[in-house]
Amino acid sequence: MSAFQTAIVPAAGLGTRFLPTTKAVPKELLPVVDTPGIELVATEAAEAGATKLVIVTSPGKDAVAEYFRPQPELEATLEERGKTDLLAKVRRAPNLLTVETAVQDKALGLGHAVGCAEGNLTGADEAVAVLLPDDLVLPTGALKKMAAVREKLGGSVLCAFDIPKEQISAYGVFDVRDTGDDDVKQVVGMVEKPKPEDAPSTFAAAGRYLLDRAIFDALKRITPGAGGELQLTDAIALLINEGHPVHVVVHRGGRHDLGNPGGFLKAAVDFALEHPDYGPELGEWLRARLANS
């Protein structure tokens, strides 16, 4: 039995940094080489034990959930033409897990978006995973480690990166205590975007959360914070103050930010270089391009 069954992916944003493309195509469906970011995140959730994905969308973004629906006519055409490789790609996302949607009518913050998914939960959901689709956390085992920590220590478990202190002011930062495991820290507080000299640690929040069901009660009790929005970190801080155990797993890998074109391009190049069909030729082209720059 997994530590969680349901994963929530907030995908209600307008994708303004990718305009004008996102007038018609949701940012979450933009392909990293040949696979949309939302599928990469869903695959990570499924590999960690999720059986249901709740996509929090906004009105007009039905295409994100539709991506996970079977396409019988397309599948039949590919099968008739013997295009088995393409058929496998088309069937991959619908076979990952069950997909449901929740609608966030107004952009009132990440905490509000997560709260919108409460109605999709059942009595069996003692904890839920939250994965931000803009964050690709590599390699993809972080959520599995977080689930193992919850099984052992209970409460909520978050993902953290160890960030150079001079860069820390761009992140939410954890105030932590040692646990005897260098990669697991107890969280006693959180600070949003502190000055480097004021940061309680160099451990910064990444876009992966494994949250006890108690988070939904906390979300109902917080007031708007930064930007006038309901912040998920404020709800987590409330739970910490009330004695709810919260830990972070320090992820020693890398990450890509798909939320802006520059980060998206880095992810595409990184994934393409690892792709057997595109990597060798792309590597040669990049070396020649950089040599002539």
C-alpha positions in Angstrom: 0.0 0.0 0.0 1.4 3.4 -1.0 1.6 6.3 1.5 -0.9 8.1 -0.9 -3.3 7.3 -3.7 -4.2 10.7 -5.1 -1.9 13.3 -6.7 -3.0 16.9 -7.2 -1.5 18.9 -10.1 -2.5 22.6 -10.1 -2.8 23.6 -13.7 -5.2 26.6 -13.7 -2.7 29.3 -14.6 -2.9 31.4 -17.8 0.7 30.7 -18.9 1.3 34.4 -19.5 5.1 34.0 -20.0 4.3 31.8 -23.0 1.9 34.1 -24.7 0.7 34.2 -27.5 1.0 30.4 -27.8 -1.0 29.8 -24.6 -4.0 31.6 -26.1 -4.7 28.3 -27.7 -2.4 25.6 -26.2 -2.2 25.2 -22.4 1.4 25.6 -21.1 1.2 22.1 -19.5 0.8 20.5 -23.0 3.9 22.1 -24.5 6.2 19.2 -25.4 9.5 18.6 -23.8 11.0 17.0 -26.9 8.0 14.7 -27.6 6.2 14.4 -24.2 4.1 17.2 -22.6 5.3 18.3 -19.2 2.0 17.3 -17.6 2.6 13.7 -18.7 6.1 13.7 -17.2 4.7 14.8 -13.9 1.8 12.3 -14.0 4.3 9.5 -14.7 6.4 10.5 -11.7 3.2 10.4 -9.5 2.2 7.0 -10.9 5.7 5.6 -10.3 5.5 6.7 -6.7 2.2 4.9 -6.1 -0.6 7.3 -7.2 -3.6 5.7 -8.8 -5.6 9.0 -9.3 -4.6 12.3 -10.7 -6.7 15.4 -9.9 -5.9 18.2 -12.3 -7.0 21.6 -11.0 -7.9 23.6 -14.1 -9.5 26.9 -14.9 -12.5 27.5 -17.2 -11.4 26.9 -20.8 -8.5 24.6 -20.1 -10.3 21.3 -20.7 -7.6 20.3 -23.1 -5.2 19.4 -20.2 -7.5 16.7 -18.9 -8.6 15.7 -22.4 -5.0 14.7 -23.1 -5.4 11.8 -20.7 -8.6 10.5 -22.4 -8.4 7.6 -24.8 -8.7 8.5 -28.5 -10.3 5.4 -30.1 -10.4 6.8 -33.7 -6.8 7.9 -33.7 -5.7 4.6 -32.1 -7.6 2.6 -34.6 -6.0 4.6 -37.5 -2.5 4.1 -36.1 -3.2 0.4 -35.6 -4.5 -0.1 -39.1 -1.4 1.6 -40.5 0.9 -0.5 -38.4 2.4 2.5 -36.5 2.9 0.5 -33.3 5.4 2.9 -31.8 3.1 5.9 -32.2 0.2 3.9 -30.9 2.1 3.1 -27.7 2.9 6.8 -27.2 -0.8 7.8 -27.7 -2.0 5.2 -25.2 0.7 5.9 -22.6 -0.9 8.8 -20.8 -4.5 7.4 -20.6 -3.0 4.2 -19.1 -1.0 5.9 -16.3 -3.8 6.5 -13.8 -7.4 7.7 -13.4 -7.7 11.4 -14.1 -10.3 13.8 -12.6 -10.6 17.5 -12.7 -11.4 20.3 -10.2 -12.1 23.8 -11.3 -10.5 26.9 -9.8 -12.7 29.7 -11.0 -10.4 32.5 -9.8 -6.6 32.6 -9.4 -6.5 33.0 -5.6 -3.2 31.2 -4.9 -1.6 27.8 -4.7 -3.3 27.1 -1.4 -6.7 27.8 -2.9 -6.0 25.6 -5.9 -5.1 22.7 -3.7 -8.2 23.3 -1.6 -10.3 23.1 -4.8 -9.4 19.4 -5.1 -10.8 18.4 -1.7 -14.1 17.3 -3.2 -12.3 14.7 -5.3 -10.9 12.9 -2.3 -12.4 9.8 -0.6 -12.2 8.5 2.9 -9.2 6.4 1.9 -7.1 9.5 1.2 -5.2 10.0 4.4 -2.5 12.0 2.5 -2.2 13.5 -0.9 0.7 14.4 -3.2 0.9 17.8 -4.8 3.1 18.2 -7.8 3.7 21.5 -9.5 3.8 20.9 -13.2 6.4 23.7 -13.8 8.9 21.8 -11.8 10.7 18.8 -13.2 12.7 17.2 -10.3 15.4 14.9 -11.6 16.0 12.1 -11.3 12.3 11.2 -10.5 12.6 9.3 -7.3 12.0 12.2 -4.8 8.3 11.4 -4.3 9.1 7.8 -3.5 11.6 8.9 -0.8 9.0 11.3 0.6 6.4 8.5 0.8 8.9 6.3 2.7 9.6 9.2 5.2 5.9 9.7 5.8 5.5 5.9 6.5 8.2 6.2 9.1 7.6 9.6 10.7 4.0 10.5 9.8 2.7 14.0 9.1 3.6 15.9 5.9 6.8 15.6 3.9 8.1 18.2 1.5 10.9 18.2 -1.1 13.9 20.6 -0.6 17.0 21.6 -2.6 20.2 22.8 -1.0 20.7 26.2 -2.7 23.8 28.4 -2.6 23.2 31.0 0.0 23.6 33.9 -2.5 20.7 32.6 -4.5 18.4 31.8 -1.6 16.3 35.0 -1.7 14.4 33.7 -4.7 12.9 30.8 -2.7 10.8 29.7 0.2 13.3 28.6 2.8 12.9 26.0 5.6 14.0 26.4 9.2 15.1 22.9 10.0 16.5 20.7 12.7 18.7 17.6 12.1 17.2 14.1 12.4 20.3 12.0 12.2 19.8 11.5 8.4 21.5 14.1 6.3 18.8 13.9 3.7 15.8 14.2 6.1 15.3 17.3 8.2 12.5 18.3 10.6 10.9 21.6 9.7 10.2 24.0 12.5 9.3 27.0 10.3 9.3 28.5 6.8 10.3 31.9 5.5 9.3 33.2 2.1 12.1 34.8 0.0 14.4 36.0 2.8 17.5 38.0 2.4 20.6 35.7 2.3 21.7 37.0 5.7 18.3 36.3 7.2 17.8 32.9 5.8 17.4 30.2 8.5 19.0 27.6 6.2 20.0 26.9 2.6 17.2 24.4 2.1 14.6 25.7 -0.3 11.2 24.4 -1.3 10.8 22.5 -4.5 7.5 21.7 -6.3 6.8 18.4 -4.5 4.6 18.0 -1.4 3.2 14.9 0.4 0.6 16.4 2.6 -1.5 14.9 5.4 -5.2 15.3 5.0 -5.1 17.9 7.8 -3.9 20.4 5.2 -7.4 20.9 4.0 -8.7 22.0 7.4 -5.7 24.4 7.7 -6.4 25.9 4.3 -9.8 26.8 5.5 -8.3 28.7 8.5 -5.6 30.8 6.9 -6.1 34.3 5.5 -4.7 35.8 2.3 -0.9 36.2 2.5 1.7 37.3 -0.1 0.1 38.8 -3.1 -3.4 38.7 -1.5 -3.5 35.0 -2.2 -4.1 31.9 -0.1 -0.6 30.4 0.2 0.0 26.7 0.7 3.1 27.5 2.8 1.0 29.5 5.2 -1.3 26.5 5.8 1.8 24.3 6.3 3.2 26.8 8.7 -0.1 26.7 10.7 0.2 23.0 11.0 3.8 23.2 12.2 2.7 25.7 14.9 0.0 23.3 16.0 2.5 20.5 16.4 1.9 18.6 13.2 5.1 16.8 12.1 6.6 18.2 9.0 9.8 17.0 7.4 11.8 17.7 4.2 13.6 15.2 2.0 16.7 16.9 0.6 16.9 16.1 -3.1 20.5 15.8 -4.3 19.6 15.8 -8.0 18.7 18.6 -10.4 15.6 20.4 -11.6 14.1 22.2 -14.6 11.7 25.1 -14.4 9.1 24.7 -17.2 7.4 27.9 -16.1 9.4 30.3 -18.3 10.7 29.9 -21.9 14.4 30.0 -20.8 13.9 27.1 -18.4 11.7 25.2 -20.8 14.4 25.4 -23.5 17.0 24.0 -21.0 14.8 21.1 -20.2 14.1 20.4 -23.9 17.8 20.4 -24.7 18.6 18.2 -21.7 16.0 15.7 -22.5 16.8 15.7 -26.2 20.5 15.0 -25.6 19.4 11.9 -23.7 17.0 10.8 -26.4 18.5 8.0 -28.6 16.9 9.3 -31.8 17.9 13.0 -31.4 20.8 13.1 -28.9 23.8 12.2 -31.0 22.9 14.7 -33.9 21.9 17.4 -31.5 25.1 17.0 -29.5 27.2 17.4 -32.7 25.2 20.4 -33.8 25.6 22.1 -30.3 29.3 21.6 -30.3 29.7 23.1 -33.8 27.3 25.9 -32.9 29.1 26.8 -29.7 32.5 26.6 -31.4 31.4 29.2 -34.0 29.8 31.6 -31.5 
